[in-house]
Amino acid sequence: MNKVHNNKAWWLVLPVFLLVAFSAIVPMMTVVNYSVQDIFDPSTRIFVGFDWYKQVLQDPRLHDSLLRQFIYSGCVLLIEIPLGIAIALTMPTKGRWASLCLIVMAIPLLIPWNVVGTIWQIFGRADIGLLGWSLNEAGIDYNYASNTMDAWVTVLVMDVWHWTSLVALLCYSGLRAIPDVYYQAARIDRASAWAVFRHIQLPKMKSVLLIAVLLRFMDSFMIYTEPFVLTGGGPGNATTFLSQTLTKMAIGQFDLGPAAAFSLVYFLIILLLSWLFYTAMTHADKNR
Amino acid sequence: MNLRKKMVLALYILFLLVPIYWLLNMSFKSNTEILGGLTFWPQDFTLANYKVIFTDPSWYEGYLNSLYYVCLNTVISLTVALPAAYAFSRYRFLGDKHLFFWLLTNRMAPPAVFLLPFFQLYSSIGLFDTHIAVALAHCLFSVPLAVWILEGFMSGVPKEIDETAYIDGYSFPKFFVKIFIPLIGSGIGVTAFFCFMFSWVELLLARTLTSVNAKPIVAVMTRTVSASGIDWGVLAAAGVLTILPGMLVIWFVRNHVAKGFALGRV
């Protein structure tokens, strides 16, 4: 659509701008303010410049949780994206079954995040949970609360359970947008199923897949509630991700300065990555 | 569709439903039965866990608080996002692309970053522990989301409709309310659903900004952990009750869900 140039449109955007600015810019400025001061109490504060940043950037806790975070987000993407595509390809295209599928698949997405944690906490316990009990009966020594590997696997499976449907739903709507003519042409050419996927379905899904990758990456990068409820970050610090490290610092220990500096570093990482994704997205739009 | 495809789908759906079945199963058991041994079906079917929730004000008020701030958030988000989305879909103006990206970054901002400043901001203006504070805080991600989804739907409406209406002598507000809003009705429904949903599932900000009067259900649930152990039955029942609102509303938007998740970009 060719849009008209009209700066009066700002009046329509102004409410959104003011509201989001109130919720985003004011708190952000507070964080910046804290990150350069050492605060003993409201009346005693010393300007310390970039000291907190130096301290935080050398903090092994940040390095460890950042590393864990990247491994975790990487695993999430590697499992959920291919699985989501596969599921989308198997979904029925019309009729009652299609609606039913859509609704059942959307259920995990609508559950409050701490309840997701609770569900898996119950489900995975060896004494009262179906999963933990079955695994132990099968002779596998499984305990997500004490074994690091088990905790990791449980958190990952929980994320797959929670979010794969999102990828599948997005791919499904991308697939629905392919006209039947394409498939007919492929049939005439006797194209194999793989060729249809590679040359018809995958290119058509490109834009939704980008959105799926973007959303899954961002949301897994700021995951907090589910592992917090399930494992509490343990055993040890094995499943303590960035958000949780930050929350511990800010609320638990009330280290305002370092926590603020940590927040800004965290936010900058996210901002950089969103910008990369966004540029990739708009480029894909242009080339279409 | 061949058999193998059906098997894959059936397995996946099973994988999705089994943990929920277990939660449901547990919510109808007494604690002695839960801890006594594994049963695939409640041997001693009881509604006692649900009764606890529906008779104890601190429990059911949690649900009311949550519903209250979630609805408030949905109304605020839609009110401000409608005109803004219209502007983004119809006009070019100074800094529009930057503004759009800036909105996106707020959707991507980790709530943990905003925890402390939000707490102090709302405390200093006297809104701590009110429903409006949580609603406003949730606007941080629901408003950008609403603008994005609505813009996607509005771009699908041909511009000729606007022009014809102006020629027929409609003023902008009258055109917007009488003609344009009914045209994107389904889009508004989906947007409302997503604002509702994302506000409903969020815990971190809602918990931090409330203490007693506006305490959300997700925070009340932590009460089941006490010195004598965890009250599994009530916890499971409370969990089941938090799933219900989502399941009720999803039916109405089932055909548009994917478009909403794609921020209106499918």
Interface residues (C-beta under 8 A of the other chain):
Chain A: M1 K3 V4 H5 N6 N7 K8 A9 W10 L12 V13 P15 V16 F17 L19 V20 F22 S23 A24 V26 P27 M28 T30 V31 Y34 A86 I87 L89 T90 M91 P92 S99 C101 L102 I103 V104 M105 A106 I107 P108 L109 L110 I111 P112 W113 N114 V115 T118 I119 W120 I122 F123 D127 I128 G129 L130 L131 W133 W161 T164 S165 L166 L169 L170 Y172 S173 G174 A177 S207 V208 I211 L215 M218 F221 M222 Y224 T225 L242 S243 Q244 L246 T247 A250 I251 L256 A259 A260 S263 L264 Y266 F267 I270 L271 S274 W275 Y278
Chain B: M1 K5 K6 V8 L9 Y12 I13 F15 L16 L17 V18 P19 I20 W22 L23 M26 I34 L35 L38 I76 T79 V80 A81 P83 A84 Y86 A87 F88 S89 R90 Y91 R92 F93 L94 D96 L99 F101 L103 L104 T105 N106 R107 M108 A109 P110 P111 A112 V113 F114 L115 L116 P117 F118 Q120 L121 L136 A137 C139 L140 V143 P144 V147 S155 K159 M197 W200 V201 E202 L203 L204 T208 I217 V218 M221 W232 L235 A236 G239 T242 I243 P245 G246 M247 I250 W251 R254 N255 V257 A258 K259 F261 A262 L263 R265 V266
